[in-house]
Amino acid sequence: MMPMKNRFRLIRRGERHQFYCVDNETGQRTSLKTSDRDTAEQIILARNQSLRQPMLNRQIAKAYLSGTDAAMASRTWQQAFDAIVQRKHGPTRERWERAIKNQHLNPLRKLVIVETLPDHLWQVLNAGTVSTNVHLRELHNFVLAMGWLPWPVIAQRQWPKIRYGPKRAITLEEHQRIVAREYNAEYKAFYELCWYLGGSQSDIAGLFAENIDWRTRVIAYARKKTQSQAHLHIGPELAAVLRRLPAQGPLFPRLSQMKEKHRAKEFRRRCVGLAIAGVTLHSYRYAWAERARVCGYPERFAQEALGHNSKAVHRAYARQAQVTLPSLEQYEKQAEAETIVPGWQQPGQIITGTNGVTQFCKVV
């Protein structure tokens, strides 16, 4: 093994023959405030030894790790970037391909993974955006899972909290303005289905006529992102839109062949022309969830309609809904008048209402 080069060296300058410490890496010169050579040499020796021991420990650790993975001592973050992209598919892969081109990641590209210090990651996180935080966190977990990093560089609880920008639902008035201005029949029907179905743009654009069961008046599809099933009943207004679309094959032959970003850009152009700000195609999904919550639609039904596997995710979509709760007295009178039965009753169970009338449980 070649001897390690000392980082600091000693020079003597000035009329008083003061000794200075010179950093061989940066060229910075610092006065040792002494003209005694023995004292100055002891200070330089201490500084070099303080750096030598951590470097020696790191070299020993790399030597042991190389016994199980020969590439570990030289594997860089750029290689990790390439590896994680190769494991993604479809739109997710496209997003990662864009993410790894982020200039804020440049300080990491040539850095060896096992030589990474917390300051290296903090530098990137402080200079980056929310997207940088999200992707770097996932990349850090990826190299840990692959065994390319024997220990976390930053503990899980020490990562900066992800703070997304504000997201809002599109309003009915905004949706109506967009539809009224849209002259392309396919785009117009696409926006209308987004309003009635609340699906993501890729799921709606990829619908087929075979997803519609006119006998039971149900439209069902598997979400592309999670493969979870979404089921929605077809109302009169939705049925009128579906009747205008092809009876076989894809409902949107042209839009289904476009990439997400192209459909998003077209929608943005329409919004800019109408002076509508703060919404995207995904705002239709927020709007559906909020509408369902405001009108009292059961959460489990809404969750199934949107294809949400998690209640937490569904509630995040509907969290901005403005809900006005009726008083208990009003709700009791409405329940008696409309024979509404609490949801925990079993179908067919005989109950007696507050008005003394015996009723059978009604599923609502």
N, C-alpha and C positions, 0 to 999 in steps of 0.2 A: 504494500500500500504506500502510495506517495505521501510524503509528509505534508501536513496542512500548512498553508501559507498564512503567516501572521497578518491580521487585518490592520494592526496599528504599528507604527514605527516612530522612532525618536529623532528629532532634529533640534539643533541649537541655533538660535538667531538673536539678533539685537545687540545693543551696546552692553547690556547687562548679562549677556550670554544666558538668557532664559531658555529652558527646555520646552519644546512643543510636542504635542501628540498629533500625528497625521493619520487620518483615516485613508487607507489605500484604496477603498472602494469609492468614496465620495470626494476625496481630495481635501476634505475639511480639516483645518488646522486649529487646534485648541491649546491654549497656554496651560502648562502644568504648574505655573506660578512657583517655580523653584529653579535654582541654578546649580543644585547639587546633583551630580550625575547618578550617584547610587540611588537616591530617592526617585529620580525620574525613571530610571530603569525598572525599579520595583513597581511603579504605577503602570508602566507599559506592559510589564509581564502579567500583572493582575488583570488588566483589561483583555489581553489576548486569551488568557486562561478562562476568563468568564464566558467567552464565546466558544472556545474550543471544546469544552465538556458537553454542552448541548449538541454541537455538531457531531461529536464523536458518538454520543448516545444514539443520535438519529442514524448514523452510518451503520452502527451495530444492529439497530432494529431493522433497517432495510435489508441487511445481509441475512437475518433470520427469516424475514418475510419472503425473500426471494427463493427460499428453499421450497416453498409451497406454490408460489406463483412467480415465475421468472420475469414476467413483464411488470410486476408491481412496482419495482424500483424506477421504472421509466414511463409508466402509463400516465398520460396527461388528461386534463379535463376535456380537451378537444376530442379525444378518443371516446370519452364518456358521452359527450354530446352526440357523436355519430352513432354510438351504440343504442342510446335511448330512442333516437329517431327511427332506427331500423326496427324497433319493436312496436312502433305505433302503426296504425292503419287508418285509411280514409281521411276524413276532415281533421281528426286528431293529429295525424302525421303532418298534415299541411300546417297546422298551427304550431307544431314543434319546429318544423323547418324554418318558419318565420322567427320563432322565439330564439333559436340558437344563433341567429344572425344579429341579435341585439348587441350594439356596440358596448353596452355596459359590461358585457361578459368578456370583453377582450383581455383584461388583466389575468383571467384564469386560463385562457386557451393553452398556453405553453407551460403552465405550472403543473408539476408532477403532483398527482392526487395525494400521495402519502406525505408530501412535504407541505401540504396546505395548513395554514394557521388561521385561527378565527379572524384575525385582522384582514386577511385576504378576502374572506367572504363578506365581512362587514363593509369593506370598501365598496364592493359591488352592490350590496344592498342599499347603502346610503346614497349611491349615485343613481340607482335604478328606479324603476316604477313598481306598481303593484304586480304587473306581469312578471317582472324580474324576480320578485319575492316568491311568487307562486311557482315558477319554473325552476328556480335555483333550489328551493326547498324540496321539490320532487326529485330533482337530479341528485341532491345530497342523499336522499333516502334510497335512490336507485343504486348508487355506488356502494352504499352500506350493505344493501341486500345482496349485491353481487360479490361481496367480500373484497372489493378493491380498496376499501377504506376500513381498517380494523377497528376504528373508534369514531364516534361523531366529532366533527370539527366544532359544531355548535350544538349544545344540548337542545332538545326539542322545545323546552319551555323558554329558552333564551332567544328563539327566532322572533323577529319583530312581527307584531300582529298584522294580519292582512286586512287592510281597510279599503274596501271597494268604493268606487264613486257612486253617487246617487243613481238609482234606477227607478223608473216610474212606469205606470201602465198608460197605454194610449186611451184617450177618452172617446166616448161615443161620437161626440161632435167632431173630433179630429179624424176619426175613422170615416165618418160620413163625408167629410170634405175630401179625403184622399180618394175614396171610391167615386165620388162625383166627378173629380178631375181626371180620373184614369179612363183613357179611351181604348186601351188595349183590353179586349175581352178576357184574355187568359190571366193577365195581371189583376184585373178587377175581381174575377172570381177567386183568385188566389188570396187576395186581401180579405174578401168576405169569408172564406173558409177559415182563415186565421182568426177572425173575430168569433165565429161560431164554434170552432173546435179548440182554440187555445193551444194548438200544437206548435212545436218549434218549426222554423221555416223549412228545414230539411225533411221533416216528417210529412208536412202538408204537401210540399212540392213532389214528394215521392209516392203519394197515394195512387192506388189503382182502383178502377171501377169494381174489381173483385173484393175490395175492402168493404164494400157496402152491401148489407143484407136488407133488401127492401121488404122482405117478408116480415122480419122482426123489427124493421126500421132501426137498425143499429149499424154504426160504422166502427170498425175495429182495425187496429194496426199495431205492429211492434215498433217501439221507438228505436231509431238507429243508434242512439247514444248508449242506451242501457239494455235494450232488448225487452224491456218491460212492456206489458200489454196495456193499451189504452182503449177503452170502450165508451162510446157516447151514443145516446139515443137521438134520433133524427126528428127535429121539430119541423113545423110547417115552413118557416123561413129558410132553414137550412136545406130542406128538401127542394125548395124552389131553386136554390143555387145549384145543387147537385144535378138537377134535371137538365141544366144548361151545359153540363160537362159530358165528355165522351162516355158512352155506355159500355165500352170495352177498353182494356189497356190502361195506360197512365191517364190520370185526370188532367195533368198538365204536361203534355208531350215536350214542349219547349223548355219550360222552367225546370223540369226534372233533370235535364241535361246540363243545366248551368251550375256553376260552383256557388257556394254560399256567399262569397264576397261579391259576386256579380249581382245576385239578387238583392243583397244588402245595399250596394251602391245605387241600384235603380230605385229602391225605396227611399234612400236618403235624398236623391235628386228630387223625388216627388215631394218630400217633406220640406226641403229648402225652398222649392217653388211656392209652397203654401205657407211659408214662414212658421212651420211647426218645428219646435226644438225639443231635444231631450228624449226622443223616442227612437226605437229601432224595431226591427221585425219581432224581436223577442219581447217587446212591450205588449204584444197581443197576448202572450202567455200570462204576463202579470195581470192584464186586464181581465182575462177569463177567471183567474183565481179570485181576484177582488170582487168581481160581479157575483160569483158563486157565494162568497162569504156574506156580502151585503144582503142578498135575498134569502139567506138562511139555508142554502143548499147543504145537505149533510156532508161533513168533511170527508167521510170515507168514500162517498160517491164522487166528489170532486177530485179526490186523490186518484181514483181509478180512471176517471175521465182524462186526466192530464198525464197519466202514466207515471206518477210519483211513487217510488217505493218507500220513501221516508216521509213521515208526518212533519218532521222538522223542515225538510225541503219545501213541502207544500205550504207550510205556514210562513216560510220566508217569502214566498211569492205573494201571499195574500196579506202580509203584515200591514200594508198601508191602506187597507180597505177601511172606509169610514162607515162604521156600523152603528145604527141607532137602535138600542134595545127597547122593546115595549115594556111597560110595567107588568107586574105579575097579574094584576087585576084584569088588564086588557087581554093578556094572553089567555087567562082562564075563560073569559067570556067568548073569545074567539074559538077556543077549544070546544066549548059547549055548542056553539052555533055551527061549527063546521065538522064536529065529531072528530077532531084531531086527537090522536092518542099518543102518549109519550113513546119515544122510540124504543124503550127497553121492554115494552110489552111484546109477548110472543104472538104471532099471527094466529087467529082463531081463538085466542084466550078471551073468556067472558069477563067483562069488567062492568062496574057500575059508576057512571059519571056523577059529578057533583049535583046534577039536576035530578038524580034518582032514577034515570033511565038506563036500563041494562042494554049494553051494546056489545057487538063483537069487535075485536081489535082490528083496526084498519091500518094497512101498511101504507106509509106515506113517504 
